[in-house]
Amino acid sequence: MGILHGMIGIIILTLGRRLFWVFVGCVGFVAGFQTAQLYFGFQTSWIIWAAALLSGLVGALLALFFQTVAIVVGGFAAGSTIATHLAFLVGVASIPVIPILGGIIGAILLYVYFDWALIVLSSVAGSTLVVQALLWNPAAEKVLYVILIAMGICFQAAWLRKQKTQATPPGQTE
């Protein structure tokens, strides 16, 4: 599963804002996988995979057809995943309210500040998945985590800036 998480992380890290439906689908898949492992951990692996695929599919379809709902759901899933990882890094992963609070904060941020929140959330969520997949020593993971977040934000911000300059006719300002 580590390689798949890493690949999904790279996709989210680089294309999160550009392909919103992919971001929501990937985050839904990972959140579904983590939730299924938590609640169905003693079941056969196909049940966990089915729950993850269903969550990802629902997320992608929401993003395509019901963007406002997908923004809230995607923000919640990304915020929850990020908060869970940060709680693990800090050593407070046993507090059950952390994923819920992270999800609420992620949903609000993505709804209010869509472009920039999506860039930051997808960069952090993608970096989280990549770092989780690598299983390095904690000090190296923290350094890589910060570097990947910065790279994801810079890459997606440059893409956003390029997109906005192409949309603005010459001689006019936004």
Residue, then its C-alpha position, 0 to 999 in steps of 0.5 A: m500500500g505504501i507505493l500506492h499512497g506515494m503515487i497518489g501523494i505525488i498526484i495530489l501534490t502536483l495536480g491538486r488545484r488543476l484537477f480538483w476532481v482528482f484531488v477529491g477522488c484521491v483524498g476520498f480513496v485514502a480517507g476511505f482506506q484509512t477509515a476502513q482499516l480502522y473500523f473493518g481491520f479484521q475483515t478481508s482486504w477486499i472489503i477495505w479496498a472496496a470501501a476505499l474505491l467507493s469513497g474515492l469514486v463518490g468523491a470524484l463524482l461529487a467534484l464533477f457534479f456537485q462542486t460545493v459539496a465536493i469542496v466541503v467533503g474534500g476539505f474535510a477529508a484532506g484536513s482530517t488526513i493532515a491532522t491525523h498525520l501531524a498528531f502522529l508526528v507530535g505523539v498525540a494520535s490517540i486523541p479521537v477528536i483531532p481528525i474531526l477538528g482537522g476535517i472541519i478546519g480543512a472544509i472551512l478553509l477550502y470553502v472560503y479560500f478555494d484556490w489558495a486553500l486547495i493549493v496548500l491543502s493538496s500540497v500538505a496532503g500529497s506530502t503527507l502521503v509521500v512521507q508516509a509511504l517512504l518510512w524514513n527516520p523521523a528527522a529525515e521525514k520532517v525535513l522532506y515533509v517541509i520541502l515537499i510542501a514548499m515545492g507543491i505550493c510553489f509548483q501549483a502557485a506558478w501554474l495558477r499564476k500562469q493560468k490567470t495571466q493567460a485569462t487576462p487580456p494584455g493591457q488589463t489588470e485583474 
